[in-house]
Amino acid sequence: MGPYSEERQLERAAAVARILDDPNLTEWARNYWTKVAMTLSMNEEQYNARVVALYTAIRNRYTQEWL
């Protein structure tokens, strides 16, 4: 994960939209990719909060394994 980039987030949103345009997508896949589209960070504050949450979860997981 790098620094927040609005351009990169728009590229991600466009890629997900292309996937959702597939008429042969299963219901499960459509639900999954719809959720992905809805949870893309649309500003730097959201993005940074997700980065912190992700790395905190990873740290906590490995800390638990070492105990």
Stockholm file with secondary structure:
# STOCKHOLM 1.0

chainA/1-67         MGPYSEERQLERAAAVARILDDPNLTEWARNYWTKVAMTLSMNEEQYNARVVALYTAIRNRYTQEWL
#=GR chainA/1-67 SS CCSCCHHHHHHHHHHHHHHHTCTTCCHHHHHHHHHHHHHSCCSHHHHHHHHHHHHHHHHHHHHHHHC
#=GC SS_cons        CCSCCHHHHHHHHHHHHHHHTCTTCCHHHHHHHHHHHHHSCCSHHHHHHHHHHHHHHHHHHHHHHHC
//
